[in-house]
Amino acid sequence: MKILIADDHRLVIEAVKAKLSELEAGIDFVLAMSVDELLASASDDLDLAVIDLNMPGAEGQAHIDEIRRRLPAVPVIVLSGYEDPAVMRSVLERGVLGFIPKAYSPEVMLSAVRLVLAGGVYVPPMMLSSLPPGVVAGIPGIGAGADAAQRGSNAAAAQTLEHLRNVLTERQVEVLQLLSQGKPNKLIGRALGISEGTVKIHLAAIFRALNVRNRTEAVVAAQTVTEA
């Protein structure tokens, strides 16, 4: 496995490197401390890129866009000191598969990386809690007002599953599951044996049913439902 770590603080790089070494033996780490070093290190044989937002040479999130453009098949995770849900949403909408605040524990980071490497999308809990009430319309116990106990209760889970059966078809649930794994429309269609156009039709119906506006909010909603 080959992992790129880009951050302007050597201590952060070494800490991330040490924790990610637990993924498997013999990982090849590529390190970068500036945007120039990041772009010079970008290669399509990478298995993962963990990138800071704030580093020398960064202009907003342009370096993230450039890595996504150069390496569309490489999963990217942003590791940042920012804890603004709006920034998190902006990053995830760029096709990044995870946003990990630096305030989180090393164990959470490792779990998030494992999720992304398995094909999922990691959305920070603080982003979930920032969503407006009712973002998952009509689903009892789901949304910004639901506390952890309510989300985890068997009753809420049963109500949630019943609601999904009522508002989504079996095919739409399958599309939502693949969407939550970070798969693009083409791969969703290939996995289900349907056209990309049909996938878009199903996604439009899912967005309406869950009262969300885009893929990122749909993934957040799906993960909230999963927690229940």
C-alpha positions as a printed Julia matrix, in Angstrom:
228×3 Matrix{Float64}:
   0.0    0.0     0.0
   1.23   3.5    -0.87
  -0.13   6.48    1.08
   0.55  10.19    0.55
   0.46  12.41    3.67
   0.53  16.17    3.04
   0.74  18.58    5.98
   2.99  21.51    6.86
   3.69  20.26   10.39
   6.28  17.51   10.73
   4.87  16.33   14.06
   1.43  15.87   12.49
   2.91  13.97    9.56
   4.86  11.64   11.85
   1.83  11.05   14.1
  -0.43  10.25   11.14
   2.25   8.04    9.61
   2.68   6.11   12.87
  -1.06   5.5    13.24
  -1.66   4.54    9.61
   1.21   2.05    9.88
  -1.27  -0.09   11.82
  -3.29  -0.68    8.63
  -0.84  -3.3     7.4
   2.88  -4.03    7.34
   5.21  -2.47    4.8
   3.24   0.64    3.83
   5.15   3.0     1.54
   4.58   6.57    2.77
   5.08   9.62    0.54
   5.4   12.87    2.51
   4.75  16.47    1.43
   4.92  19.71    3.43
   3.77  22.2     0.78
   1.45  22.32   -2.2
   4.45  22.17   -4.56
   5.69  19.0    -2.86
   2.15  17.6    -2.87
   1.71  18.08   -6.61
   5.21  16.76   -7.3
   4.4   13.62   -5.31
   1.05  12.97   -6.98
   1.12   9.67   -8.84
  -1.59   7.26   -9.91
  -0.01   4.37   -8.0
  -1.17   5.9    -4.72
  -3.76   3.96   -2.72
  -4.74   6.95   -0.57
  -3.97  10.66   -0.16
  -4.41  12.38    3.23
  -4.16  16.13    2.69
  -4.31  19.22    4.93
  -6.29  22.25    3.77
  -3.88  24.85    5.17
  -0.33  24.45    3.92
   2.25  26.64    2.13
   1.09  27.44   -1.39
  -2.56  26.62   -0.73
  -5.15  28.91   -2.27
  -8.41  27.92   -0.67
  -9.2   24.38   -1.77
  -7.57  24.65   -5.2
  -4.91  22.06   -4.33
  -7.64  19.57   -3.46
  -9.33  20.23   -6.81
  -6.02  19.74   -8.62
  -5.29  16.41   -6.92
  -8.83  15.23   -7.73
  -8.3   16.29  -11.36
  -4.93  14.58  -11.68
  -5.8   11.45   -9.71
  -9.55  10.84  -10.07
  -9.23   7.18   -9.04
  -7.24   7.85   -5.85
  -9.36   8.24   -2.68
  -8.65  11.56   -0.94
  -9.19  12.36    2.74
  -8.84  15.86    4.14
  -7.25  16.11    7.6
  -7.79  19.64    8.88
  -7.88  21.91   11.9
 -11.12  23.42   10.56
 -14.31  22.35   12.33
 -16.75  24.44   10.31
 -19.52  22.21    8.89
 -19.76  24.51    5.85
 -16.09  23.84    5.06
 -16.63  20.11    5.54
 -19.61  20.14    3.17
 -17.65  22.11    0.57
 -14.78  19.63    0.72
 -17.02  16.56    0.44
 -18.88  18.08   -2.51
 -15.54  18.16   -4.35
 -15.42  14.38   -4.37
 -13.27  13.97   -1.27
 -14.23  10.76    0.54
 -13.63  11.88    4.1
 -13.04  14.91    6.33
 -11.23  14.27    9.62
 -10.85  17.17   12.08
  -7.42  17.18   13.75
  -9.14  17.41   17.11
 -10.36  13.84   16.67
  -8.49  10.93   18.24
  -5.98   8.79   16.32
  -8.35   5.84   16.65
 -11.19   7.75   14.97
  -8.81   8.75   12.18
  -7.76   5.13   11.68
 -11.38   3.96   11.58
 -12.26   6.7     9.09
  -9.36   5.69    6.83
 -10.42   2.04    6.97
 -13.96   3.06    5.99
 -12.71   5.05    2.99
 -10.34   2.28    1.88
 -13.31  -0.1     2.03
 -15.2    2.13   -0.41
 -17.2    4.26    2.04
 -17.43   7.98    2.79
 -16.51   9.37    6.24
 -18.69  12.28    7.38
 -17.78  13.83   10.78
 -20.53  13.59   13.42
 -20.3   17.37   13.98
 -21.41  17.86   10.37
 -24.41  15.6    10.98
 -25.39  17.58   14.07
 -25.22  20.85   12.1
 -27.89  19.83    9.61
 -31.18  21.72    9.91
 -34.06  19.95   11.64
 -35.96  17.66    9.31
 -33.15  17.23    6.8
 -34.3   13.63    6.58
 -37.96  14.46    6.14
 -40.55  12.38    7.91
 -38.17   9.87    9.47
 -38.94   9.66   13.2
 -35.95  10.24   15.47
 -33.59  11.33   12.68
 -32.12  14.79   12.2
 -30.36  17.5    14.16
 -32.78  17.24   17.08
 -32.31  13.53   17.7
 -30.05  12.6    20.59
 -27.75   9.59   20.59
 -29.99   7.49   22.77
 -32.99   8.07   20.54
 -30.99   7.3    17.38
 -29.72   4.1    18.93
 -33.02   2.81   20.21
 -34.64  -0.22   18.63
 -37.93   1.63   18.32
 -36.37   4.45   16.29
 -34.57   1.94   14.09
 -37.79   0.06   13.39
 -39.62   3.29   12.54
 -36.8    4.4    10.27
 -36.72   1.14    8.34
 -40.5    1.18    8.01
 -40.35   4.73    6.66
 -37.73   3.76    4.09
 -39.88   0.86    2.94
 -42.75   3.29    2.44
 -40.92   6.07    0.57
 -38.17   4.24   -1.34
 -38.39   1.3    -3.71
 -36.08  -1.66   -3.25
 -34.02  -0.46   -6.21
 -33.73   3.05   -4.74
 -32.46   1.59   -1.46
 -29.79  -0.3    -3.45
 -28.8    2.94   -5.24
 -28.61   4.75   -1.89
 -26.38   2.03   -0.44
 -23.95   2.28   -3.36
 -24.06   6.08   -3.19
 -23.07   5.88    0.47
 -19.99   3.9    -0.57
 -18.85   6.88   -2.66
 -19.53   5.23   -6.01
 -20.19   7.51   -9.04
 -23.33   7.08  -11.16
 -21.53   5.0   -13.79
 -20.34   2.41  -11.26
 -23.73   2.35   -9.53
 -25.37   1.6   -12.88
 -22.82  -1.09  -13.68
 -23.29  -2.76  -10.3
 -27.08  -2.83  -10.66
 -27.23  -3.52  -14.39
 -29.03  -0.27  -15.22
 -28.15   2.77  -17.32
 -26.53   5.91  -15.92
 -29.68   7.83  -16.89
 -31.81   5.47  -14.8
 -29.45   5.97  -11.87
 -30.01   9.74  -12.13
 -33.78   9.21  -12.1
 -33.52   7.09   -8.96
 -31.25   9.68   -7.31
 -33.75  12.47   -8.02
 -36.45  10.39   -6.34
 -34.17   9.65   -3.37
 -33.32  13.36   -2.96
 -37.04  14.21   -2.87
 -37.87  11.41   -0.43
 -35.07  12.36    1.99
 -35.55  16.11    1.51
 -31.93  16.69    0.49
 -30.41  18.77   -2.31
 -27.36  16.87   -3.48
 -25.26  13.71   -3.21
 -23.37  14.87   -0.13
 -26.53  15.53    1.87
 -27.94  12.2     0.67
 -24.83  10.41    1.98
 -25.16  12.25    5.31
 -28.84  11.3     5.5
 -28.06   7.69    4.62
 -25.38   7.49    7.31
 -27.78   8.97    9.87
 -30.35   6.34    8.91
 -27.66   3.66    9.25
 -26.86   4.87   12.78
 -30.5    4.31   13.68
